[in-house]
Amino acid sequence: MTKRALISVSNKDGILEFAKELVALGYEVLSTGGTKKLLQDNNVAVTAVDEVTKFPEILDGRVKTLNPMIHGGLLGKFDEPSHVAQMQEHGIEPIEIVCVNLYPFVETISKPNVSWDDAIENIDIGGPTMLRSAAKNHDYVTVIVDSNDYAQVLEELKADGKTTIETRRRLAAKVFRHTAAYDSYISNHLTEAIGEEFPENLTLTYELKQSLRYGENPHQKAAFYQKRLGSDFSIAYAQQLHGKELSYNNIQDANAALQIVKEFDMPAAVAVKHMNPCGVGTGSSIEEAFNKAYEADPTSIFGGIIALNEEVDQATAEKLSGIFLEIIIAPSFTNQALEILTLKKNIRLMTIDFSQAKQDKFNVVSVEGGLLVQEPDRFGFKEADIKVVTDREPTEAEWDAMKLGWAVVKHVKSNAIVVTDSQMTLGVGAGQMNRVGAAKIAFEQAGDKAKGAALASDAFFPMSDTVEAAAAAGITAIIQPGGSIKDQDSIDMANKHGIAMVFTGVRHFKH
């Protein structure tokens, strides 16, 4: 019986060498289209698929391999008498090796302004069908979808004349993962194109970016996956220039820092610990912004993650190098800055393109047995329906402070209170079970700097006690959503102490 291999690939990497080795091992190679031409042009013996099917390619190549002469050879059990008899009756020969990869659908839809027709034409039908047939019949057929597997298959064929069942099962599982991912890209693209937001079935595909040493704690296994067509403004797509591998907690904290720093158009620096900001600073330069972020909480910044929205220069790098930091993320680093910072062996230096930020349409959070899917909270000060609800209007400096506080508080775990001046955070109260408790933490951190500062709250005040505590701390302006049945009590308390208070009409819970 002639040993046969079917090869039809869009990714030609390594395929010529692989095919030559198969021919040398006595395989007849079947092929189609561009793969067949490549092999012929390089003097590799090849048989056209239509010579096997006795039927020409039709419909502009849409139908080539969808034929019993091919799929009978892929799905027949080579040692099942009834299968063998039927294959002999119809002149079907077994195909022992299948090497196929698929039309570049993902690459096609990644192009700007791709048309519906272009996307549809790049949906592969015959390829997935051959792969799935071969993978189902992996007891007999070796199926390869990844060029990284060519070497092992050849090694086993040379050693034993066949691949092991363990290898065939591993490759079959990879094929079904591959075709499942391929179908999910298609379904998700078409679903989004027709405007369906929450379909009856949601299939998400992520690709392994790196295996992690451990998860949140050393006893937990973990890995980092990235979304191939996901947000390019993300830690998944950042470039690491220096330092050791990221950890699970590094990735979580870096993501939190990026989400905050993207709120600012002016030079800004964000320091994060345990996914909460411990210091946010702005200024006329990135050095000034970092100085403010450091000043906000020089204790908690130790071992933190820093995100900056402008290039790190020499002066800023000198300041950064004087602190123990886990990660520094920025659009770029000057050569002088890199010389300074790379003297620290373990610090991770990462760059991300702030100018071409594409953001995911939805956020996905896992819960036991399910997923929660929602739009990201992109609601900012410009979108808010701002209403001054007190007798006193805020001053210009208070407006600036409230805008800064409102940009930060939505990234702080609820219940959240942030105290700011016009350039930096002064106190952050995060993740408390009651709002006045969060406020007390923020006031304690701010200390005397709270006098004349602004307070931002992620949600309304259920009673006037937080306003009363703010007045005692010296707060002169408050920004909050409003919407409590006791709003008037808070307004009255603010008026009593001469505090300017504005409502935004939108809350920013973050769990």
N, C-alpha and C positions, 0 to 999 in steps of 0.2 A: 504494500500500500504506500503510495506517495505521501510523504509528509508535506503539509501545506500550511502556509502562513498568509494571512490577509493583512496588508498594510495600506492605510489611507490616513494621512495626517496633514493637518494644517500647519502644525509646528514641526519644521523639518530638522530641528536640532538633533544631531546624532543618528538620524534615521538611515543615512547612506551607509555608515559603518555597520549599523545593526543589520541591515538587509544583506550586506555582503557576507557577514558572518553566518547568517541563516542559510544563505545559498551554499556556503562552504560546508555547512553541516548537512546538506542534502535536502533542504526545503525548497519547494516550489513556491515562489512569491506571487500572490495575486494582488493587483492594485488598480487604482482608478486615478483619473484626472492628473493634477499636478504632481502627485507622488509618483505615479507611473512614469511620467515624463522625466522626472529627476533621476529615477533609477535607470531608465533607458539611456539617458544622456551620459550616464556614468558607467555604462556597460555592465549593468547588473541585470541578469536574466529575470524577466518579469512577464507574467501572464495577465492580460487585461481581464477584468471582471466580466465584461460582456462576452468574452470567449467561453466563460464558464456558464453564464446564464443563458447564452444563445439569444440574448435580447439586448438591443442597443440602449444606451443612456437616452432618456427622453425628458421632455418638459424642462429644457434648459438645465439638465443635470439634476433635477429634483428627484428623479427616480433612477437609481443606478444599482443599488445593492438590495433593494426590497424585492427579493426573489427567493422562491423555495430552494433553488440550487445553492444559494448562499446560506440562508437561514436553516435549511435542512442540515448542511454541513456544520453549522454552529451548535444546533440544539440536539442533534442525534446522539444517543448514548452509544458509544463505540463498542460496548460489550453486551448490549441488550439485543438478543437474537431478532426480535420483531423489528427493532429500529434498523439493525444492520440489513435485514431482508428488504425493508421498504426503501432504504437508501440505495441498495443495489438495484432494485426494481426500477427506480427513477434516475439512476445514473448519478447519484449525489455522492460526492467524496467528502470525507471529514476535513474540517479545518481545525488544526491543532493550536495554532497561535493567531491571535488577533491583536493588532497594534493600531489603535485608532485614537485620534483626538478630534475635537469638534470645531465647527465653524466659530470664528471669533466674535461671538455675540456680545460678550462683555466689552471687548475692545470697540466694537461698533457703537454701542450705546454710550460709551464714554466720550465720544466725540461731541463737540458742541452742536446743538441744533440738529441732532440726528432726526431724520424723517421716520415716520411710521413705516413706510415701505422698506427703507433700508434695514430697519430693525427686523422686520418680518423675514426678509430675504436671508438674513444671517441666523435664522433659527434652523439648526441642524435636525434632520429627521432620521436619515439613514444611519448616521454615526451613532447616536444614542441607542438605536434599535439593535445594531450589531453588538455594541458594548454590552447591553443588557442581556442579549441572547447568550453571548459568550460567558458572561459572568454567572448567569444562571447555571450554565453547563460546565462550571469550573472543575468538576470532577475529571473532566476530559480535556478542557480547553484552557490554555494560558492566555489571559487577556491583559493587555498593557495599555494604560492611558497616560502614563507619566514617563518621560524619557529618562528620569533618574533610576528607573527599574530595568533598563536595558541590560546593564552590566550583570546584575544578579541572575537574570533569566539566561543569558548566554553562559555564565559560569556553570549553572546547573545543567544546561543542555550539553555542554562539553564534558562534564564530569559523568553524567548518568544517562544521557540521551533523552532526558525528560526533566521537567520541573517537579518539585516536591508538592504534595497536596497542601502543605502548610503555606508554601509560596502562592499557590493558586488561590487558596482561600483569602490570603491577605490582599492579593491583587484584585480579586472579585469584590471584596468589601470596599476597596479604594474606588473601583469603578462605580459602584452604586452611590458612594458619597459624591463622586464627581458628577454623575448624571443628575442626582438630586439637587446639587448646587446649581448646575446648569439650568435645570427647569425652574428653580426658584428665582434666578436672575430674570428669566423670561417672564414668569408670572408677575413678579414684582414690578418690572418695567411696564408691562401692559396695564397692570392694575393702576399704577400711578398715572400713566398716560391718559386713562379714561376718567381719572378723578375719583376713584374709589378709595376712601380714606381708611375704613376699617372693614376689610373683607371678611367673609365667613371663615376663611382659613388664612393664617399668617405663617409663612415659611421664611425664616431668616437664615442667611448664610454668612459665616465668618471664616476667615482663613487663619491658620496658626501663624502667629508672628514670632513667639518665643515661648519656650518652656521656662517656668519660673522655679527658683530654688524652693520656694514654699509660698503659701498664701498669706493671709493676715497674721497667722502665727506659724511657727516652725513645724507644728504637727499636721498642717493642712497642705495637701498637694494643690498645685495651681498652674495655670497656663494663661497666656495673653493671646487673644484672637483679635484680628482686625477686620473691619467691614471693607470689602474691596471697593465698593462704590460709596463709601461713607464720607463723612466730613473730613476734608483735608486739613481743617483747623483743629487738630486733635493730637493727643500724645501718640496715637497709633501711627501717625504719619510724620512725626517729628524726626529729625536727623540727629543722631547722637555723635558728637564730635570727640568726646573724651569721657573717661570714667568707667566704673564697673557697671555690670548689668543692672537694669531697673528691677526693683522688687514689686510685689503686688501692691503694697502700701504706697510706694513711690508713684506708681501709675495712677492710683486713686487721687492722691494729693496733687499731682501735676495736672490732672484733668480739672480738678477744682480751681487751681490757680489760673489756668487758661480761660476758664469760663468767666472768671472775674475780670481779668485784665483786658479782655476784649470789649468790656463795657466802655472803655475810655478812648477818646480821640487825642487827648493831650498826653504828654509823657507820664507813664504810670508804672508803679511797681507794686507787686502783690506778694506778700509772704503768707504761706499756708502751713498749718499744722493740723493733722487729723481731719482734713477736708473742710476746715473752717479757716477763714482769714484771721491771722493774728495781727497783721498790719497792712494797710493800704495807703500809699502815698502818691501824690501828684506834684508836678512842678514844671518849671520852664525848661528843664533838662532831665535826662534820665538819671543823672547823678543826684540831682535834687529830689527827684521822686523816690529814689531808693533811700536817701537819707531820711525822708519823712516816714517811709514804711518801717525802717529800722527804729526810728524814734518812737513810733506808735507802740511797740512792744519789744524792747531789746532783750527780754528774757525768753519769750516764747519762740522767737525767730531762730533760736539755737536748734540746729538739726532740721530746719524747715526747708521748704521748696519755694524758690523765688521765680516769679514770672515777670518779665519786663517787656513793654511793647515797642521799644526802640533799641537800636544797636548798643551793645555794651562797649563803652570806650575805656581807655586806660584808667582814668580817674575813678570810674564806677567799679572797675575790676579790682582796683586796689582796696576799695571799701569792702567789696564782697569777699575778697580773699582773707580778710581779717576775722571772718566769722565761720564757724562750722556749719556748712550747708550741705544738703543732700543733692539738690538739683538746681541748676540755673537754666531757665528757658528764655530765649530772646529771638528776635528776627535774625540777628547776626552778632558776631563778636569781631572787633578789630584785631589785627595781628598782635598788637601790644597787649590787648586784653587777654588773648589766648595764651600768650607767653606767661603772663602772671598767673592765670587761673589753672593752667595745666601743670603747674608746679605741685598742685594738690592732686595726689594720685587717684583718689577715689571719687572726687566730685564729678557728677554727671553734668556735662555741658551739652545743651540741646538747642537746635534751631527749628523754627517753624515759620512758614511764610504767612505773615499777617496781611499781605496785600491781596491774596487770592482766596480768602477764607470761604469755603463752602460748608454749610452746616447741615446736619441731618434734619430731616423733616419731622421725625418723631424721636422721642427718648423711650428706651425700653429698660424696664427694671424687672428683675426676676423675683418671684415669690415662690414659696414651696408649692410646686405643682402647677405653676402658671406664670404669665407675664402681664405686667401692666404697661400699657402703651399710651403716651400722651405727647402733645405738642410741647416743645421746649418753652420755657418761660422767657419770652423775648420782649415782654412788655416793659417799657422803660419810662422815664420821666416825660419824654416828648409825647408819648401816647396817652399819658394819664389825663384825666379830667380834673385838673387842679382847682381846688376851691379853698380860699382863705376863709376859715370858719370862726375866727376870733376877732376881737375888736382891733387888735394891732396887726398891721401888715408886716411881713418879714422884711428885714433890711437886705441890701444886695449881698452882703457877706453871709447872712443867714440862708438866703436862697442858694448860694453856692455850696454851703455846708450841707443843706438838705438834699441837694441833687447828688452830692457825693455819697451821703448816707443811704439814699434810696437805691443807688447803683450797687452798693455793697450788700445791703441787708437781705436782698433776695437770694444771695448765695450763702447765707448763714443758716445753719440748722435751726428750725423752729423749736420753741419760741425764740425769736431773735430780736435783739435790740442793738443798735449801733450808734455810738456817739462820735461825732465828727466836727472838725472845723472845716474851713473851705479847701484844705489841701490834704488832709489825712484823717485816718481813723484815730480816735482817742481811747475808745473802749468798745469791746465786743462782748455781748452776752449771748451765748449760743446754747441751743438744745435744752432749755429749761422747761419744767413742767408747768410753770405759770409765768406770765409776762413780767410781773413786777420783780420776780426772782432774776430773770434775765437782765432787767434794767439795773438792779442792784450790782450785779457782776460788772456790767459795763461802767457804771458810775465809780465803782471801787478802782477799776483799772485806770479810768481817766483821771481820777483824783481832782486836783484843783483846776486841771485843764477843762473840766466840764463846765466851768463858769463861762457863760457866753457862748457855749457850743450848741449844736443841734442834735436832736435825737431822731432816729428813724426806727419805726416799728414795722415788722413784716405783716402784722395783722392788727385789727382794731383793738382798742382797750375795752374790756368788758365792764370796767368800772374806772373810777377816777384816781385810783391809788397810784398808778404808774405816773400820771401827770403830777401828782402831789410829790412823789419821790423825785421826779425830774426837777421840779421847782426847788426842792431842798438841795439838790446837787448843783444848782446854778444854771441849768439848761434854759435857753431863751427862745428856742424854736423847735417845733416838733412836726414831723411829716409821718402820716399814718393813713391807712386806707379809709377809716371811718366805716360805718355800717352797723355799729352796735346799737341795741335798743336804749343804751345809756350814754350815747354820744354826747348828749347835752350836758351830762354831769362832767365829762372830761373837758368840754368847751368852757363850762363855767369855771372849772378849776384853773384852766389855762388863763382865762381872763382875770381871775383873782390874782394871779401872780405875774401878769403882764407878759405871758408867753404867747408868741405868734404860733398858730397851728394851722396846718393845711391838710386837707383830705385829698387822696388820689383816686379813690373809688375802686382800687384794685389791690388785693392782698398778694403776698408773695410767700406762702407756705413752702417750706423745703424740708421734707422728711428724710 
